[in-house]
Amino acid sequence: MTSVRIAALIGLGLAICPVIAGSITSVSQRNRSFEVAELQIARGGAVRFTNDDAFPHQIAVRGPSLQYESDLMAPLQAVELQFPDAGRFDVRCGIHPRMRMTVDVR
């Protein structure tokens, strides 16, 4: 990806997340939203969801091989979740239903 395209994506507020097997990708929950709308990770990778708001959040994941619901997450608390299988996974906050993102595992 060219540096001009990377700068344009960053300027739009879009995160660029490389696909690295076995890696941990951090995603912030802030201002009642996830910092990215879509994330690509390699099979076996993990996502660390961190509550960077001053009020509770929660993580609910639905996908072809994974169904998960976290407990309430206090401010600054994190939940780390591994994605062992390929597929598209919907992620939401059970408290704030407009908070949505997709994890695409390859």
Secondary structure, 3 states (H helix, E strand, C coil): CCHHHHHHHHHCCCCCCCCCCCCEEEEEEECCEECCCEEEECCCCEEEEEECCCCCECCEEECCCCEEECCCECCCCEEEEECCCCEEEEEECCCCCCCEEEEEEC
